[in-house]
């Protein structure tokens, strides 16, 4: 039997690669003759570089850039060789993630934090000569709408006005690159269900409303400045990103220079990731795509699924939202196209059998709080049910 193990990360320090290894170990205790392939996944946040590096290799480049409050933060980029200089993968959570916020500093980071460090990572990516840059973005400690990112790309001070020349300079810094944002959620930047509204759970609704109003003004300025920018042309054939979401060949979803039918500025799906850095990148010509699908394309998930008899995946929480947009959702849809069974392990399960069946999932199992030994034990037990001849 051929088993494909393709999980997301679990809570704490359980990376997708470590989770996959524990599941393999447990499974082979029951069914040692099975062939097990490990393809750890990511939704575009933490674990993006690890997942792609495990699947495709490449060169990890270590740098030090500015953190949310200007402090030096170590980070890495992954350069995978290929046509037109290959692809550089950037994990935005390294410089924007909530793990950088000490307890009690949430408001300070949200109000005063800058995305400048992400701009510095992108400049390093351009120095590596890559024709494509994939930027993974998820929930952030900062909420500056990408203003720091734009200023860093333009090479101007943090307090510089985001006028048309600055936006044009930032756009020029990415000239010649096909920039893709792998958005880990569909949250927009503005609106009742936008990133600002969600931020209210951490810093209070009054502070969140004030930040949202300020970002609305920023979005209006960026939108006006962007109207004079030229359309960016992709230099590389785009990888397919299927399953009903935007395709990697689509024009960028977050901003439109005169095109009909585009969402209002700052209200397109995914523009709120990275504290709005995704929106700023869309203004500069990047394409916003679902993070799990972008990673699936990068690691060759469809090809791996086609060579398997069963898929075992996992995530911290399996609920209705995860069945629509997550690593589990992408794995399930990919396997469902081939009629392949998918088994899901999750620390928490909040779904019905009917809901998971529609998502291509054959079985779900709730582990509770898990460590690697717990996951290995679960895989040992699952193999008794799902392995052929067990």
N, C-alpha and C positions, 0 to 999 in steps of 0.2 A: 504494500500500500504506500502511496505517495502523499505525505502530509505537508501542507504549506502552513507555516506559523507566521502570521503577519499582524502583530498587535500594535496598539498605540502604547505610550508610556502609561504607567500607573502612578498613584499618588506618591508623594515623598520623592525619594531619590531613585525610584524604580524606572530606569530608562527602558525604552522599547526593546533595545538590544538585549538588556539583561533579562527582561520579561520573556523574550523569545527563547533565550538560552535555558531559562528555568523550565519553560513548558516543554522544550525538546528533551531535557534531561528526564523529566517525569514520564513523558510519553514512552520513551525508549525503555524504561524499566518494565513496562507492561508488554510492549511490542517492539523488541529489539531489532527485528528484521525489517521494519518499515524504513522508508527513505524520508527523511525530514529536511525540508528546506526552510531556512530562516530569512524572512524579508521584513525586518522591523519597519514600521510606518511612523508618520508624523502628520499632524494637521497643519504644519507650517510654523508652529511655535517651537518650544524646546524639543530638541531631538531631530530637527531638520537635517543638520549637517551629519549627524551620526547615521541616520537612515540612508541618506544618499551615499555617504562614504562607504558604508557596509555593502551597498549594492554595486557601486560603480568605481570605487577607489577614488583617485584624485589626490591632490596635494593640499594639505591643511596649512594655512598661512596665519601665523599669530601676529596680532597687532595690539596696540593700546590706544584707546580712543576716549573721548569724553563721555562720562556717565550722565545721568539726568540732571545733576546739579554741578556739572563741570569737573567732577572728580575723575581721575584716571581709572579706566575699567579695562581689564584684559578681554580680548575677544578673538575669534577665529573666523576665517573664511575658508570655503572649500572650492578649489579650482579643478574642475573636471575638463580634461582636454577634449577637443572636438573641432568641428568646422568653425572658421572665423574666430579662432581664439578660444573656443569652448565656452563653458558656462561657469560662472562664479555663483555660489550659493551663500546667501547672507542670512544669518539668524538674528532677526531684530530683537528678540527677547534678551539677547546677551547684553544689550545696552539700554533697553527700554523696559524690561520686564519688572514685574512687581517684586521679584526677589531682591531687587536693589533698594527697596524702600524699608528702612527700619520701622519697627512698630511705633505708631503715633506720628509718623511723618507723611502719612498719605496725602493730607491736604497740601502740605508744602511741595511735595513732588508733583502733585497734579497742577497746582497753580504756577509754580516756578520752574518745574522741570522742562528740559529741552530735549528735542530729538536730534541735536547737532551730532551726537556720536554716530547715529545711523548714517548721516550724511558723510561723515569721515570714512565709515566702512564702505560706502558706495564709491567714494573717490579712490580708495585702495583697490576696489574691484576693477575700476576703470584702468588703473595703473597696471593691473595684471593682463590687460589686453583682451579681456573676454568680450565676445560678441553678444552674449546673453548674460543677464544678471537676474537671478531669482531671489526675491526678498521675502522671507517668511515673516509675517506679522500677526500678532494676536493681541491679547489684553496687555495694556501698558500701565506703568506707574505714572507716566507723563501724559499730558493732555493739551499739547500746544498746537494741534492741527497740522503738525509737520513744519511749523514755522522755522524751528531750529535747523531742521533738515535742509530746507531751501536755502537758508543763509549760509550753512556750511558748504553746500555745493557751489554757491555763488562766490564764496571766499570773502564774505563781508562780516562785520561784527554782529554779535547777538542782538544788538538793539537797532540794527539798520532797518529802515522802512522797507516793507515788501512791495516795492513799486515795480513797474514794468521792466526796467533795466535789470533789477536783481533777479526777478523771475526768469527773464531771458538768459541771464548768465547761468542760473542753475540748470535750466533746460539744456544749454550748450554743454555743460559738464557731462551730461549723459548722452550727448550726440554720438551716434554710431553704435549704440547699444540697444538691444531689445530687452527692456526691463519688465519683468513680470512680478507682480505682488501675489504671493501665495497667502491669501487671507484665511485665517483660522476660524473666522466666524463671518456671518452675513450682516452683522450689526452696522448700520449706517453711522455717519458722524453726527448728524443733526436729527432732530425730531423727537417725538414722544418716546420712541423706542430706540433712540440713538445711543451712542457711547456716552454722551454727556448725562443722559438720564440714568443709565446704568451706574455711572460714577457716583450718583447720589447715594447709593448704598454704602459707599466707603467714606465719603466726605460730607454727607448731608445734602438734602435737596436744595437748600438756599445757595450754598457754595456751588453746587453743580449747575444750577440755573444761571448763576453769574458767569461761569466759565462757558456755558453753552451759548449765551448771548454774545460773549466776546468772540467765540469761534465763528458764530454766524457772520460777524463783521469781517473776520479774517477770510472766510470762504468767499464772501462777496468781492473782497480785494483781489484774491488770487484768481477768481473767475474772470474779473475784468482784465487783469494782466495777461491771463492765458489766451485771450482771444486773438492776440497778435502772434502767438507762437505757431510755428509750422507744424504740420502733422509729422509724427515720427514714423519712419518706415522700418519694419523688421528686416534685418539682414540675414536671418536664419530661418529655415523651414521650422515652423512651430510644432512642438509635440502635441498629439491629440489629447484633449481633455474632455472625456465624454460623459455619459450617464446623465444627460439632461441639464447639465450646468453649462456655463459659458465655455466656449472652446478657446484653446490657446491661440488660435488664429484670429479670434474676434478682436475688434478694436477695443481699446481700453474702456472699461465699464463705468468708471467713476466720473468721467468728464467728456464732454463732447464739444468740439469746435464747430458749432453750427449744425450738427447732425440732428435729424428729427428723432423724436422718441426717447431721447436720453433722460435719465432721472434729473431732478433738480439738483444743483450743486450741493454736495455734501450729504445727499440722501440716497445715493446708490448703495446697493448691498456691498458690504465689506469696507466702505470708506472710513468707518470708525476704528478699524484695527490699527494698532500701534499708536493709539491716542490721536488718530487723525493723520498719521504719517502716510497711510495708504491713500487718503484723499490728495495730499500734496503730491505724492508720486504720480497719481493719475493725471493731475494737472500738468505735470512735466512729461507726460506721454507714456507712462507705464500702463500696463493692462492688469486689471484686477480679476483674479481667478480664484476659484475655491481651493484652499490650501491642500486638503486631503487628495483632491484630484491631481493637482500639480505634482505632489510627491509620488502618487501612484504612477504617474507617467515617468517620472525620473527614475524610479526603482524598478520599472518593468513589471508592475504588478499583474497586468493582464496576461503577459506571457507566462509568468510563474503560475497563475491560477490555471491556465490552459494545460499545464503539465502536472496538475495535482488531482487527487481523488477526493480530498477533504481539506477544508480551510479552517484553521483555528485562529481566531483573533480575540482581542480584548481591549478594554478601556476602563477607566475609573468608574464612570457612571453610564448606564444604558437607560435612556428615557426617550420620550417621543421626539425631543429635539435632536438627540444623537442619532436616531434612526433616519432623520432627514439630512443631517449635515455633520459628518464626523468621519474618522478613520473607519469605524465599524460600518457606517452607511456606504462608504466608497467600496470597501472590501465586499460587502454584501451584494451591492449592485453588480460589481464585476463578476462575482461568482454566479449570480443568478442568470446572467446572460448565457452561461454554459450549463445551467442546471446542476451546479455543483453545491453540495451541502456546506453550510457555514455554521460553526459552533462559536459562541461568544462567551468569554469569561469576563465578568465585571464585578467590581467591589460592591456596587449597588445596582440593582435591576428594578426599574419602575415601568415595565411594559407588559403588555399582554401577549399571549401566544399569537393572536391574530395580527397584532401590530408588527411583531418581528417577522412573521411569515411574509407580509407584504414587502419587507425590506430585504428579502432573500436570506433570512436567518432561520436555520433549522432547529437550533436549540440554544437556550441561554442558561447560565449558571452563575449564581451570586456567591462570591467568595467571602464577602465581608472584608474588613481591613486585611490587606495581604502583604506578605513579604515573599522573597524568592522561594523559600522552602515551602510555603503555603501553596504558591502557584505550581511548583513541581508536583506536590501531592495531588492537587486538583487534576493536573494533566495525567498523572498515573491512573486516577480513577476514571477520567474521561475515556482513556484508551480502552478500558474494559468494555465500554459501551459502543464506541465509534470505530475502533480499529477492526479491520477485517480479520476474522479468525481468532480474535482475542477471547 
